[in-house]
Amino acid sequence: MSEATPAANRGQEQRETPGTQQAPGPQPPHGASGSAAVSAPAAKGSTIEEKQYLLRFNADTKSHLHVTDADVCLTKCPDKLCTIFCPAEVYKWEDVRMHVGYEGCHECGSCRIGCPHENIEWVYPKGGHGIVFRLG
Amino acid sequence: MPEKFDAIVVGAGPAGIACAYELAKAGVNVLLLERGEYPGSKNVMGGVLYRQMMEEVIPDFHKEAPLERPIVEQRFMMMDRQSAVTFSYKGLEWAQEPYNNFTVLRAKFDQWFAQKAVEQGALLICETVALECIVEGGKVVGVRTDRPDGDLYADVVVLADGVNSLLAKGLGFHKEFRPDEVALATMEILKLDRKVIEDRFNLEEGQGCTIELFGDATKGILGTGFLYTNKDTLSIGVGTLLSGLIKHKIKPYELLEYVKTHPMIRPYLQGAEPQEYLAHLIPEGGYRSMPKVAGDGVLVVGDAAQLVNAIHREGSNMAMTSGRLAAETVVAAKARGDYSAATLDAYRQKLMDSFVGQDLKKYKDATHHFDKFPQYFEAYIPMMNRAAGTMLTVDGASKREKQKKIWRDIGSAKQKFRIARDIYRAWKVMK
């Protein structure tokens, strides 16, 4: 399993550049490193960032998720439900546009079915890419 | 000349592997396609594998398969915020052959199962996405993959491509699913010493226990939580209809945390270390959401055919049985040299005659009913908790006074009538 390297790409902006392989997915919260939660065992793995950190991803260089019409998110979708129900927090609203962190996607399909405007183009990542479950 | 197989099975989950195994065993030249790095790398379930349907594919599998624990006790917790009413069945007949069911970890189990299909003669190719079915003259003749020159041909294609089944949708076998036809489940696997697991769940060495969680586990939204024992890990998860998460604007991983830290659950997880977090959709539309399952040169099995009994948390068993029945049908079709929809329709008939079709029909209105009337989870489970708490608390009040208090708590005559009606309705959709 690949170890994520928090120092290498902490912060939102750098997520814009997708990793070519073994992308760690979403970053840990500021001030947290891989072992920061040890002092509070009850809280370990409690945030989505920490949960995503448990996973192995083999991200493609291209996104398999696309917002069809960015204008729909901006003007017709006040609730931005995908930012709520996506189990991997792939969708994040950034002022005027939807940021799609496809590297951390579980490929569950909820966004395709749940988007009230059918505004998400959803396909599987290229063969061998995307999430790699080791246990469950 | 492109490569041609007798059969292509798309997707190496329980349905696809069972189908490929049976086909290969019968001497059919079968290709099993998997988009993940290895079988199981994209597959998620709570973790219960049913012995009977697995054994119908591989007898005595339990002697060599990577299983976690045979389940000897099934508990059902009706949860309120600070309390729970628990029912349980524990039977030692489940602790010995022939066994009832086992917990499994899918990444391990699916790899083993796929290997067994390969030993029978199936060709397994991983890291390959089937993008669409190749249709010629109204008949499915193969699949287009994301590999260079990736067109593959076969007499019949079996779609075992899971809950999203883009391939069946591409053929027009079903429309896009609605958010009230799928449940979004999230789960976590946590490491815990095996001896601690056995002590904590009152188990003899090697035995397992499952706990299903209702009511406050989902904050009253239609769905369930679960806590299963593996060898040296626990699987805890929660699933609700996607429409429920949307309606209540709840983040799925926050709901999972809510369950993990619930006072009725937290002690079970004390000291357990998270290992993996997983999310997956479960097809819960039942009988009414089933797509067309047989066409010219094509069959649909498992989650792709919506074969899940949400009430009894069964799915992997239905998947395997559907895969096996599809294989039987293909073997017969091969003997006749006829893969037309009319011949392959024998699969649909076999499926509907089996427990799969019977159970899906039995519960065809159940999910919809409990979704439409949220009071079962929102109101009646807390009421049940209050009644138990009142009756079992010894505080000097006479038992008759307590009964009166419980009766008053249920509410006015009108509300009592409503509850009686709801009990009748629940019985009607479950009978």
Boltz contact constraints between the chains, C-beta under 6 A:
constraints:
  - contact:
      token1: [A, 45]
      token2: [B, 274]
      max_distance: 6.0
  - contact:
      token1: [A, 46]
      token2: [B, 257]
      max_distance: 6.0
  - contact:
      token1: [A, 48]
      token2: [B, 253]
      max_distance: 6.0
  - contact:
      token1: [A, 51]
      token2: [B, 277]
      max_distance: 6.0
  - contact:
      token1: [A, 54]
      token2: [B, 274]
      max_distance: 6.0
  - contact:
      token1: [A, 54]
      token2: [B, 276]
      max_distance: 6.0
  - contact:
      token1: [A, 54]
      token2: [B, 277]
      max_distance: 6.0
  - contact:
      token1: [A, 81]
      token2: [B, 246]
      max_distance: 6.0
  - contact:
      token1: [A, 84]
      token2: [B, 249]
      max_distance: 6.0
  - contact:
      token1: [A, 84]
      token2: [B, 251]
      max_distance: 6.0
  - contact:
      token1: [A, 85]
      token2: [B, 245]
      max_distance: 6.0
  - contact:
      token1: [A, 85]
      token2: [B, 246]
      max_distance: 6.0
  - contact:
      token1: [A, 87]
      token2: [B, 186]
      max_distance: 6.0
  - contact:
      token1: [A, 87]
      token2: [B, 252]
      max_distance: 6.0
  - contact:
      token1: [A, 87]
      token2: [B, 279]
      max_distance: 6.0
  - contact:
      token1: [A, 106]
      token2: [B, 279]
      max_distance: 6.0
  - contact:
      token1: [A, 108]
      token2: [B, 279]
      max_distance: 6.0
  - contact:
      token1: [A, 108]
      token2: [B, 280]
      max_distance: 6.0
  - contact:
      token1: [A, 108]
      token2: [B, 281]
      max_distance: 6.0
  - contact:
      token1: [A, 109]
      token2: [B, 164]
      max_distance: 6.0
  - contact:
      token1: [A, 109]
      token2: [B, 281]
      max_distance: 6.0
  - contact:
      token1: [A, 110]
      token2: [B, 184]
      max_distance: 6.0
  - contact:
      token1: [A, 110]
      token2: [B, 242]
      max_distance: 6.0
  - contact:
      token1: [A, 113]
      token2: [B, 177]
      max_distance: 6.0
  - contact:
      token1: [A, 113]
      token2: [B, 179]
      max_distance: 6.0
  - contact:
      token1: [A, 114]
      token2: [B, 179]
      max_distance: 6.0
  - contact:
      token1: [A, 114]
      token2: [B, 242]
      max_distance: 6.0
  - contact:
      token1: [A, 124]
      token2: [B, 35]
      max_distance: 6.0
  - contact:
      token1: [A, 124]
      token2: [B, 129]
      max_distance: 6.0
  - contact:
      token1: [A, 126]
      token2: [B, 146]
      max_distance: 6.0
  - contact:
      token1: [A, 127]
      token2: [B, 35]
      max_distance: 6.0
  - contact:
      token1: [A, 127]
      token2: [B, 127]
      max_distance: 6.0
  - contact:
      token1: [A, 127]
      token2: [B, 128]
      max_distance: 6.0
  - contact:
      token1: [A, 127]
      token2: [B, 129]
      max_distance: 6.0
  - contact:
      token1: [A, 127]
      token2: [B, 146]
      max_distance: 6.0
  - contact:
      token1: [A, 128]
      token2: [B, 37]
      max_distance: 6.0
  - contact:
      token1: [A, 128]
      token2: [B, 127]
      max_distance: 6.0
  - contact:
      token1: [A, 132]
      token2: [B, 37]
      max_distance: 6.0
  - contact:
      token1: [A, 132]
      token2: [B, 41]
      max_distance: 6.0
  - contact:
      token1: [A, 133]
      token2: [B, 41]
      max_distance: 6.0
  - contact:
      token1: [A, 133]
      token2: [B, 107]
      max_distance: 6.0
  - contact:
      token1: [A, 134]
      token2: [B, 107]
      max_distance: 6.0
  - contact:
      token1: [A, 135]
      token2: [B, 105]
      max_distance: 6.0
  - contact:
      token1: [A, 135]
      token2: [B, 107]
      max_distance: 6.0
  - contact:
      token1: [A, 135]
      token2: [B, 189]
      max_distance: 6.0
  - contact:
      token1: [A, 135]
      token2: [B, 276]
      max_distance: 6.0
  - contact:
      token1: [A, 136]
      token2: [B, 44]
      max_distance: 6.0
  - contact:
      token1: [A, 136]
      token2: [B, 106]
      max_distance: 6.0
  - contact:
      token1: [A, 136]
      token2: [B, 189]
      max_distance: 6.0
  - contact:
      token1: [A, 136]
      token2: [B, 276]
      max_distance: 6.0
  - contact:
      token1: [A, 136]
      token2: [B, 278]
      max_distance: 6.0
